[in-house]
């Protein structure tokens, strides 16, 4: 019967550093026997998220069931990248029972949902649900959102208003398209701040959407999968700031990759990264470091000046032990200064 039913797909959206990859890693570890496939879209041509997920695959999602798209934002390259990737996943034998799509942190989910209404896809797939992951700590600090009521008042007062903050539009579009909102990293905010964030999100979305507070991406698989939203049939209920536009771009952002030489210890590098993030208003830093004497690579993920690190997997036989970090920020990011700072040697221990 499965051959004659549509394969469900879950779109995981969320801003830079919200915790999408961590959420998917947790889901893979608790798949409950489901045969999954992953489609990962990263910002720029980096390839870090795919590398992270390749390191934690198991019988639920073997490496051949992971496709990484790094040629551009998936919502802008649906025809060129998304459709061929989906065809590759559907051609697997046996086919996946559920497909997870992790968008880049700057992707608008609605164009991707629209693609599921295309004849080549509609008969085979359905959007089980759009999950928006929100970084509670970042939102509480006012980094990625503003008061929705003030925005609406400004828009009503000036029909020709030009949105000065594209980060806010991306954040809101992701929430407006969601069937489930995961308020991640709630351990970083006070109960009062959490209540405010939940209230703001609920006021923004014009329909009933469950908001679930979580920590480190930990949530039951049955909460994420099986929503049966059929989002492709429900586009009218998912407004977007870009509904009247044929296309959009992300020229307001810069990203680049920096190779990092082997380190004696991680602490001096992490301190330098925090300093650079604050000095240059970096949005996101993520990647791997090679620490001398350690058989495992050190995974580093930073949002603003907040960093997490853990040894995620051993270096593979024949794999080049080479650290690399991707830096993402708004247009005008001083890449030369950041590269120079990371190239400076660290002081030797006395």
C-alpha positions in Angstrom: 0.0 0.0 0.0 2.9 2.4 0.7 3.8 2.5 -3.0 0.4 4.0 -3.7 0.4 6.5 -0.8 2.3 9.8 -0.6 5.6 9.9 1.2 5.4 12.6 4.0 8.1 15.3 4.1 8.9 17.5 7.0 10.4 21.0 6.4 12.6 22.2 9.2 13.1 25.9 9.1 14.6 28.4 11.5 17.0 31.3 11.7 20.8 31.0 11.7 21.9 29.0 14.8 18.4 28.2 16.1 19.3 24.5 16.4 17.9 22.8 13.3 20.8 20.5 12.9 20.8 19.6 16.6 17.1 18.8 16.3 17.6 16.5 13.4 20.5 14.7 15.1 18.2 14.0 18.0 15.5 12.8 15.7 17.9 10.4 13.9 18.9 8.9 17.2 15.3 8.3 18.1 13.8 7.4 14.8 11.8 4.5 16.2 12.5 2.3 13.3 11.5 4.8 10.6 13.5 4.7 7.3 14.4 8.4 6.9 16.1 10.5 4.2 17.7 13.9 4.6 17.8 16.9 2.2 20.1 19.6 3.6 20.4 23.1 2.2 23.3 25.1 3.6 24.0 28.8 3.3 26.7 29.4 0.7 29.0 26.6 -0.4 30.1 25.5 3.0 29.0 21.9 3.7 29.3 21.8 7.5 25.8 20.8 8.4 25.9 17.8 6.1 29.2 16.8 7.5 27.8 17.0 11.0 24.8 14.8 10.1 27.0 12.3 8.2 28.8 11.7 11.5 25.7 10.6 13.3 23.8 8.5 10.8 22.6 5.0 11.7 20.2 2.4 10.2 17.4 5.1 10.3 19.3 7.2 7.7 22.3 5.7 6.0 24.8 8.1 4.2 23.3 7.4 0.7 20.1 8.8 2.0 21.6 12.2 2.7 21.7 14.8 -0.1 23.3 18.1 0.5 22.5 21.2 -1.6 25.0 24.0 -1.3 24.6 25.8 -4.6 22.3 28.4 -3.2 19.2 29.0 -1.1 16.8 26.2 -1.7 13.8 28.6 -1.9 15.5 30.3 -4.8 16.7 27.2 -6.7 13.6 24.9 -6.4 13.6 23.9 -10.1 17.3 23.5 -10.5 18.2 21.8 -7.2 15.2 20.7 -5.2 13.4 18.7 -7.8 16.4 16.6 -9.0 17.3 15.9 -5.3 13.8 14.7 -4.5 13.9 12.4 -7.6 17.2 10.9 -6.3 15.6 10.2 -3.0 12.5 8.7 -4.5 14.6 6.4 -6.7 16.2 4.7 -3.6 15.3 1.1 -3.1 13.6 0.8 -0.8 12.3 4.4 -0.9 12.3 6.5 2.3 9.3 6.3 4.6 9.8 10.0 5.6 11.9 12.8 4.2 13.4 15.6 6.3 14.3 18.8 4.6 16.6 21.2 6.6 16.6 24.6 5.0 19.3 27.2 5.3 18.9 29.7 8.0 18.0 32.4 5.4 15.4 30.3 3.4 11.8 31.3 3.1 9.7 28.1 3.5 6.7 29.1 1.5 8.3 28.8 -2.0 9.4 25.3 -1.0 5.9 24.4 0.2 4.6 25.7 -3.1 6.9 23.3 -5.0 5.0 20.3 -3.5 2.0 21.4 -5.5 3.9 20.8 -8.8 2.6 17.9 -10.8 5.9 16.1 -10.7 5.9 16.0 -6.9 2.2 16.3 -5.8 1.4 12.7 -6.7 4.3 11.3 -4.7 4.9 13.6 -1.7 3.0 15.7 0.8 4.2 18.2 3.3 3.6 16.5 6.7 4.5 19.7 8.4 6.6 22.8 8.5 8.6 23.1 11.8 10.1 26.4 12.8 12.9 26.3 15.3 13.4 29.5 17.3 16.4 30.5 19.4 14.8 31.7 22.6 18.0 33.4 23.8 18.6 35.3 20.6 14.9 36.5 20.3 14.9 37.5 24.0 18.0 39.7 23.2 16.1 41.3 20.3 18.6 40.2 17.7 16.2 38.7 15.1 12.8 40.2 15.7 11.0 43.4 16.5 7.5 44.1 17.9 5.0 42.8 15.2 2.4 45.4 16.2 4.9 48.2 15.6 5.7 46.7 12.3 2.1 46.6 11.3 1.5 50.1 12.5 4.4 51.4 10.4 3.2 49.4 7.4 -0.3 50.8 7.7 1.0 54.4 8.0 3.2 54.1 4.9 2.2 51.8 2.1 5.5 52.3 0.4 7.6 51.3 3.5 10.8 49.6 2.7 11.8 47.0 5.3 15.1 48.0 6.7 15.7 44.7 8.5 15.5 41.6 6.2 16.4 39.4 9.2 13.0 40.3 10.7 11.2 39.4 7.5 12.9 36.0 7.2 12.2 35.2 10.9 8.5 36.2 10.5 8.0 34.3 7.2 9.4 31.2 8.8 6.9 31.5 11.7 4.0 32.4 9.5 4.5 29.2 7.5 4.9 26.9 10.5 2.6 24.1 11.7 4.7 23.6 14.8 7.0 26.1 16.5 9.9 24.8 18.7 11.1 27.4 21.2 14.6 26.0 21.6 17.2 26.9 24.3 14.6 28.0 26.8 17.3 27.4 29.5 18.9 30.6 28.4 15.9 32.9 29.2 13.9 33.7 32.2 10.3 32.5 32.6 9.1 36.0 32.0 11.0 36.3 28.8 9.8 32.9 27.7 6.2 34.0 28.3 6.7 37.2 26.3 8.3 35.3 23.3 5.4 32.8 23.2 2.9 35.6 23.3 4.6 37.5 20.5 4.8 34.4 18.3 1.1 33.5 19.0 0.1 37.1 18.1 2.0 37.0 14.8 0.7 33.7 13.4 -2.9 34.1 12.2 -4.0 30.5 13.1 -3.6 28.1 15.9 -0.1 26.7 16.0 1.4 24.8 18.9 4.5 26.3 20.5 6.7 23.8 22.3 9.5 24.8 24.6 12.6 22.6 24.3 16.3 22.4 25.3 19.1 21.3 22.9 16.7 20.1 20.3 15.3 17.4 22.4 11.7 16.6 21.6 9.7 13.3 21.0 9.8 12.1 17.5 6.0 11.6 17.5 5.6 15.3 18.2 7.6 16.2 15.1 6.4 13.6 12.6 2.9 12.6 11.7 1.4 16.1 11.7 -0.4 15.4 8.4 -0.7 19.1 7.7 -0.8 18.7 3.9 0.7 22.2 3.8 0.7 22.4 0.0 -3.1 22.5 0.2 -3.1 25.2 2.9 -1.0 28.0 1.3 -3.6 30.7 1.7 -3.4 30.4 5.5 0.4 30.9 5.4 1.0 34.6 4.6 4.4 35.9 3.6 6.1 39.2 3.3 7.2 38.1 -0.2 3.8 36.9 -1.5 3.8 39.6 -4.2 7.4 39.0 -5.3 8.5 36.6 -8.1 11.8 36.0 -6.4 14.1 37.3 -3.7 17.8 37.3 -3.0 20.1 37.3 0.0 22.5 40.0 -1.0 22.3 41.4 2.5 24.6 38.6 3.8 28.2 37.5 3.4 29.7 34.1 4.2 33.2 32.7 3.8 35.2 29.7 5.0 38.5 29.9 6.9 40.9 26.9 7.3 42.2 26.5 10.8 45.6 25.0 11.6 45.8 22.3 14.3 45.5 23.7 17.8 47.2 22.7 21.1 44.0 23.5 23.0 40.6 24.9 22.0 40.1 27.5 24.7 42.3 30.3 23.2 40.5 29.9 19.8 37.1 29.9 21.4 37.9 33.1 23.3 39.1 34.7 20.0 36.0 33.7 18.2 33.8 35.3 20.8 35.8 38.5 20.6 35.5 38.5 16.8 31.8 37.8 16.9 31.2 40.8 19.2 33.6 43.1 17.4 32.3 42.4 13.9 28.7 41.6 14.6 29.0 38.1 13.2 25.7 36.2 13.1 26.9 32.7 12.9 30.2 30.7 13.3 30.3 26.9 12.8 32.7 24.2 11.8 35.4 21.9 13.1 38.8 22.2 14.9 41.7 19.7 15.0 43.0 19.6 18.6 46.4 18.0 19.0 46.4 14.7 20.7 42.6 14.2 20.4 41.3 11.4 18.2 38.0 13.2 17.6 37.2 16.4 15.8 35.9 19.3 17.9 32.5 20.6 16.6 32.1 24.4 17.3 28.8 26.2 16.9 28.4 29.9 17.7 25.4 32.3 17.6 26.6 35.8 18.2 29.0 35.5 21.1 27.4 32.3 22.5 29.4 29.2 21.7 28.9 25.5 22.2 31.5 22.8 21.5 31.8 19.0 21.7 33.8 16.2 20.2 31.3 14.8 17.7 33.1 11.9 16.1 36.6 10.4 15.5 38.6 11.5 12.5 38.2 8.8 9.8 41.0 6.8 8.4 42.5 8.6 5.5 40.6 11.8 6.3 42.6 15.0 6.3 42.7 16.4 9.8 42.0 20.0 8.9 40.0 22.5 10.8 37.6 24.9 9.0 35.1 27.4 10.1 32.3 29.2 8.2 31.6 32.8 9.2 28.2 34.3 8.3 27.3 38.0 8.8 25.4 40.8 7.2 26.7 42.5 4.1 29.9 44.5 4.7 31.4 41.9 7.1 35.1 42.6 7.4 36.4 39.3 6.1 40.0 40.5 5.9 40.1 41.5 9.5 38.6 38.3 10.7 40.9 36.2 8.6 43.9 38.1 9.9 42.8 37.7 13.5 42.4 34.0 13.1 45.8 33.7 11.4 47.6 35.2 14.4 49.5 32.7 16.5 48.4 32.1 20.1 50.7 32.9 23.0 52.7 29.9 24.2 52.0 28.6 27.7 54.7 29.6 30.2 
